[in-house]
Amino acid sequence: RRASGFSLTAALGRFTQHHGRAILVVTVIITGLAVAGIARLRVENSFIDYFKSSTEIYQGMQLIDRKLGGTTSLDVIIRFDDIDLAQFADPEEEEDPFASVYGKKTAEDYNKYWFFDERLKTIERVHDYLDELPGTGKVLSLATLLKIGRILNDGKSLESIEMAVLYTKLPDEYKKLIVWPYLSIENNEARFWLRIIDSLPDLNRDALLKQIKQELTAEVGLAPDRVRLASFMVLYNNYLQSLFSSQIKTLGFVALALLAMFLVLFRSLTLAFIALFPNLLSAAAVISVMGWLGIPLDMMTITIAAISIGIAVDDTIHYIYRFREEIKVDGDYVQAMHRCHGSIGRAMYYTSVTIIIGFSILALSNFWPTIYFGLFTGLAMLVALIAALTLLPQLIVWLRPFRVSA
């Protein structure tokens, strides 16, 4: 059996034979760069960045950000100290002009005591702080009502007594519209509803959420346990932050599963590790490229490593099985490698190129995660093919895991 001396796979076989040490050195370098690249990975993405700027959905979301104050909602909830109701006594005189306001001691009537001047000032300070953040658009809270009241009151702020009277006299149907969405007297909480401008360049959600919580504590003077963030942005950010740990767990699980499968197939721990390393290296190399290029992990790119390993592992199994048969011919590892490159190597080459071309078609999409998925999966397959035709045979020739009959 002679391999064609003019094929690409035969050329890779000759390169592996004459530059085996260089292959190992380059592998070590790539491994180091891969580790450094993976350390640079970040999990940050916005829905608007999923689409090309020429698409209608991108332009529409930009218009919403620009004209309507943002697309992603965020709730900031602050909790105040409980009111000591014992401090409020019955008016001693029926002629007291505030008796109609403070004369009853029902729990519902005590709601009016909630509107202390200090609380109202705190709400306005928090509102103004959130409104001045570069990443925020529209901000609504009880402070919005206070500002409207100031305008209607000739520039004078409503005092706590006036707010209490207003709250008491206001019908419930109006409270549902302008007060209760931003105030929970029962829980002693004030809610600030704001929208985040998703189209803002270099927006870092995780950093913004941490900044809000830290600065409300440091600048406004709220205790850390009194500030709570909620709504879709927090949910989405938590999802993004879990992607990195999920990536590591996924790769670890895939590695263990492949190692167990290789042990069953080859019944050799040495062969199992030889087969495993090139596959993990190709996946790690592609993920590191994302880190070096600053491309964040998202719901699509997170799957690249596991899928590429699952596809590329076929080449490894085919090559090792073929090598095991070829080594029986003459016991010569180098010649067995050349015969493998000339036979199964060609099949690996054509199938891998077909898969690479197939995934590259996704680059025609208008959806960036799909584009990244196609290109990086294709790149992973290319790296896996090169590793299977250079690093894998070099490890086999170097470690000689097969028993050769005399």
Secondary structure as GFF3:
##gff-version 3
##sequence-region A 1 406
A	DSSP	alpha_helix	8	18	.	.	.	ID=ss1
A	DSSP	alpha_helix	20	39	.	.	.	ID=ss2
A	DSSP	three_ten_helix	47	50	.	.	.	ID=ss3
A	DSSP	alpha_helix	56	68	.	.	.	ID=ss4
A	DSSP	beta_strand	72	79	.	.	.	ID=ss5
A	DSSP	three_ten_helix	85	87	.	.	.	ID=ss6
A	DSSP	alpha_helix	99	102	.	.	.	ID=ss7
A	DSSP	three_ten_helix	109	114	.	.	.	ID=ss8
A	DSSP	alpha_helix	117	132	.	.	.	ID=ss9
A	DSSP	beta_strand	136	140	.	.	.	ID=ss10
A	DSSP	alpha_helix	142	152	.	.	.	ID=ss11
A	DSSP	alpha_helix	160	169	.	.	.	ID=ss12
A	DSSP	alpha_helix	172	178	.	.	.	ID=ss13
A	DSSP	three_ten_helix	180	182	.	.	.	ID=ss14
A	DSSP	beta_strand	183	184	.	.	.	ID=ss15
A	DSSP	beta_strand	189	196	.	.	.	ID=ss16
A	DSSP	alpha_helix	205	218	.	.	.	ID=ss17
A	DSSP	three_ten_helix	224	226	.	.	.	ID=ss18
A	DSSP	beta_strand	227	230	.	.	.	ID=ss19
A	DSSP	alpha_helix	232	266	.	.	.	ID=ss20
A	DSSP	alpha_helix	269	293	.	.	.	ID=ss21
A	DSSP	three_ten_helix	301	303	.	.	.	ID=ss22
A	DSSP	alpha_helix	304	330	.	.	.	ID=ss23
A	DSSP	alpha_helix	333	342	.	.	.	ID=ss24
A	DSSP	alpha_helix	344	360	.	.	.	ID=ss25
A	DSSP	three_ten_helix	361	364	.	.	.	ID=ss26
A	DSSP	alpha_helix	368	389	.	.	.	ID=ss27
A	DSSP	alpha_helix	391	399	.	.	.	ID=ss28
###
